[in-house]
Amino acid sequence: MSLDMGADRGLLQTAARAVAGFGVLALLLSGCTDDPEPIISTTPTFAETTSPTPSASASPTPSPSPSATALTEAEVLAQIPEDARNESLAGAVNFAAFALVESQAIVFTRNSVLFEAIASSECEFCEARLETLDAMLAADETANGDDLVVLTESALGGPQADGTWVIDVPVTVPQVDVLSATGEVTRTIEPAQYNARVLLRPTDLAWELSEVSAEAA
């Protein structure tokens, strides 16, 4: 069976902005009429989404800002795992995992060009993540932490009547330390577990990230 959220996308967008900040929750939408089938999928091999994290004892070295030159389609495709490109249940799950990891990685790399390339211009979650990065860059802050852990083997989901795909998947967010320009840890976001809902739209290239929401596991 497929998961049909239909007109609930507006509610998903409303909830998405809250989950986009460090450690802040949004409500996962409920009320689905069908039970989704489990998806059997191997954990995707992510293309380079992590850069060396800054040392707490040294001044961080700035990386390219979100205004850096946009990637070409070929450059974007080269960074999307092969098992996350096709329109299938496994492809949707693996792309959802890739996009979630990248949504967090932008605050470590201080570079959002790949995330912007895979995100819809209407994605509230994506816009809020970019605003978080902009605020960090303006304050000359960096972040230190590990990538999200997306439990793809526990994912559920399927295609929708409007052509989008919905994927529900558990996510573990490791501890994140935010550092000042001098390398001092100014705040720490504690590790947490979430049940994320990811809305995707197939494209000629692969997929587009349309929205994300989550609740505490």
C-alpha positions as CSV (number, residue, x, y, z in Angstrom):
1,M,0.0,0.0,0.0
2,S,1.1,3.6,-0.5
3,L,1.1,6.4,1.9
4,D,-1.3,9.1,0.9
5,M,-0.9,12.5,2.5
6,G,-2.8,14.5,-0.1
7,A,-3.8,18.0,1.1
8,D,-1.7,17.6,4.3
9,R,1.3,19.1,2.6
10,G,0.5,22.6,3.9
11,L,0.5,21.3,7.4
12,L,3.8,19.6,6.7
13,Q,5.3,22.9,5.6
14,T,4.0,24.7,8.7
15,A,5.6,22.1,10.9
16,A,8.8,22.0,8.9
17,R,10.3,25.4,10.0
18,A,10.4,24.3,13.6
19,V,12.3,21.1,13.0
20,A,14.9,22.9,10.9
21,G,16.7,24.6,13.8
22,F,19.2,22.8,16.0
23,G,17.4,20.4,18.4
24,V,13.9,21.9,17.9
25,L,11.0,19.5,17.1
26,A,8.1,19.7,14.7
27,L,5.0,17.5,14.7
28,L,4.8,14.5,12.4
29,L,1.6,14.5,10.4
30,S,-0.8,11.8,11.2
31,G,-4.1,10.6,9.7
32,C,-2.8,8.5,6.9
33,T,-5.4,6.2,5.6
34,D,-3.2,3.3,4.5
35,D,-0.4,1.4,6.3
36,P,2.8,1.8,4.3
37,E,4.8,-1.2,3.2
38,P,8.2,-1.6,4.8
39,I,11.1,-0.9,2.4
40,I,14.1,-3.2,2.4
41,S,17.1,-1.1,1.5
42,T,20.8,-1.1,2.2
43,T,22.3,2.0,3.9
44,P,23.3,4.4,1.1
45,T,26.9,5.3,0.5
46,F,26.9,9.1,0.8
47,A,28.9,11.3,-1.5
48,E,31.2,13.7,0.2
49,T,28.9,15.4,2.7
50,T,31.3,15.8,5.5
51,S,34.3,18.1,5.9
52,P,36.9,17.9,8.7
53,T,35.4,19.5,11.7
54,P,37.0,22.6,13.3
55,S,39.3,22.3,16.3
56,A,38.0,23.8,19.5
57,S,41.5,25.2,20.2
58,A,42.0,27.0,16.9
59,S,40.2,29.7,15.0
60,P,37.9,28.1,12.4
61,T,38.7,28.5,8.7
62,P,35.8,29.9,6.8
63,S,34.4,27.8,3.9
64,P,32.5,29.0,0.9
65,S,29.3,30.7,1.7
66,P,25.8,29.8,0.3
67,S,26.3,32.4,-2.4
68,A,29.1,30.4,-4.0
69,T,28.7,29.4,-7.7
70,A,25.8,27.0,-8.2
71,L,26.6,23.5,-9.3
72,T,25.9,22.2,-12.8
73,E,23.5,19.3,-13.2
74,A,26.4,17.0,-13.8
75,E,28.2,18.1,-10.6
76,V,25.0,17.6,-8.6
77,L,24.4,14.2,-10.1
78,A,28.0,13.1,-9.4
79,Q,27.4,13.7,-5.6
80,I,24.1,11.9,-5.4
81,P,24.6,8.2,-4.6
82,E,23.7,5.9,-7.6
83,D,21.2,4.0,-5.4
84,A,19.4,7.3,-4.7
85,R,18.7,8.4,-8.2
86,N,16.0,6.1,-9.6
87,E,12.2,6.5,-9.0
88,S,11.6,3.5,-6.8
89,L,10.9,2.8,-3.2
90,A,14.6,2.1,-2.5
91,G,15.7,5.1,-4.5
92,A,13.3,7.4,-2.6
93,V,14.5,6.1,0.8
94,N,18.2,6.5,-0.1
95,F,17.7,10.0,-1.5
96,A,15.7,11.0,1.6
97,A,18.7,9.8,3.7
98,F,21.1,11.6,1.5
99,A,19.1,14.8,1.7
100,L,18.7,14.6,5.5
101,V,22.4,14.1,6.0
102,E,23.2,17.0,3.7
103,S,20.7,19.3,5.5
104,Q,22.8,18.9,8.7
105,A,26.2,18.8,6.9
106,I,25.8,22.4,5.6
107,V,26.4,23.8,9.1
108,F,29.7,21.8,9.3
109,T,31.0,22.6,5.8
110,R,29.5,26.2,5.8
111,N,28.6,25.5,2.2
112,S,25.1,25.0,1.0
113,V,25.4,24.8,-2.8
114,L,24.6,21.1,-3.0
115,F,21.7,21.3,-0.6
116,E,20.3,24.2,-2.5
117,A,20.6,22.3,-5.7
118,I,18.5,19.4,-4.4
119,A,15.9,21.4,-2.5
120,S,12.6,22.8,-3.7
121,S,12.3,26.6,-3.6
122,E,9.0,26.0,-1.8
123,C,10.5,23.8,0.9
124,E,10.0,25.5,4.3
125,F,12.4,23.2,6.1
126,C,15.1,23.9,3.5
127,E,14.6,27.6,3.8
128,A,14.9,27.5,7.5
129,R,18.1,25.4,7.3
130,L,19.6,28.0,5.0
131,E,18.6,30.8,7.4
132,T,20.3,28.9,10.2
133,L,23.5,28.7,8.2
134,D,23.2,32.4,7.2
135,A,22.9,33.3,10.9
136,M,26.0,31.2,11.8
137,L,28.0,32.8,9.0
138,A,27.0,36.3,10.0
139,A,28.1,35.5,13.6
140,D,31.3,33.8,12.3
141,E,30.3,30.6,14.0
142,T,31.0,27.0,13.1
143,A,29.6,23.7,14.1
144,N,31.3,20.5,15.2
145,G,29.6,17.1,15.1
146,D,29.0,13.8,13.3
147,D,26.6,13.2,10.4
148,L,23.0,12.3,11.0
149,V,22.3,8.5,11.2
150,V,19.3,7.6,9.0
151,L,17.9,4.2,9.7
152,T,16.9,3.3,6.1
153,E,16.2,-0.3,7.0
154,S,13.2,0.9,9.1
155,A,11.8,3.3,6.4
156,L,8.2,3.2,5.3
157,G,6.5,5.0,2.5
158,G,5.4,5.2,-1.1
159,P,4.1,7.3,-4.0
160,Q,1.2,9.8,-3.7
161,A,-1.7,10.6,-6.0
162,D,-0.1,13.9,-6.9
163,G,3.2,12.3,-8.1
164,T,5.2,13.0,-4.9
165,W,6.7,10.4,-2.6
166,V,6.5,10.3,1.2
167,I,9.1,8.5,3.2
168,D,8.9,8.0,7.0
169,V,12.3,7.1,8.6
170,P,13.9,7.1,12.0
171,V,16.8,9.5,12.4
172,T,19.5,9.8,15.1
173,V,21.0,13.3,15.5
174,P,24.5,13.1,17.3
175,Q,25.6,15.9,19.6
176,V,26.5,19.2,17.9
177,D,28.8,21.8,19.4
178,V,28.5,25.4,18.1
179,L,31.8,27.3,18.2
180,S,32.6,31.0,18.2
181,A,35.1,32.7,15.9
182,T,37.8,32.0,18.5
183,G,37.0,28.3,18.6
184,E,35.2,28.4,22.0
185,V,32.2,26.2,22.4
186,T,29.3,28.6,23.0
187,R,26.4,26.0,23.1
188,T,25.9,22.3,22.8
189,I,22.9,20.6,21.2
190,E,22.3,17.3,22.9
191,P,21.9,14.1,20.8
192,A,18.3,13.1,20.0
193,Q,16.2,10.6,18.0
194,Y,13.4,11.6,15.6
195,N,10.9,10.0,13.3
196,A,11.2,12.1,10.2
197,R,8.8,12.4,7.3
198,V,10.3,13.4,4.0
199,L,8.4,14.6,1.0
200,L,10.1,14.1,-2.4
201,R,9.3,14.9,-6.0
202,P,10.9,12.9,-8.9
203,T,12.8,15.0,-11.4
204,D,14.7,14.4,-14.6
205,L,17.9,14.5,-12.6
206,A,16.9,12.3,-9.6
207,W,14.7,13.7,-6.9
208,E,13.8,17.1,-5.3
209,L,13.5,17.6,-1.6
210,S,10.1,19.1,-1.1
211,E,9.6,19.1,2.6
212,V,10.7,17.6,6.0
213,S,8.9,17.3,9.3
214,A,9.7,15.2,12.4
215,E,8.6,14.3,15.9
216,A,10.6,13.0,18.9
217,A,11.0,9.2,18.8
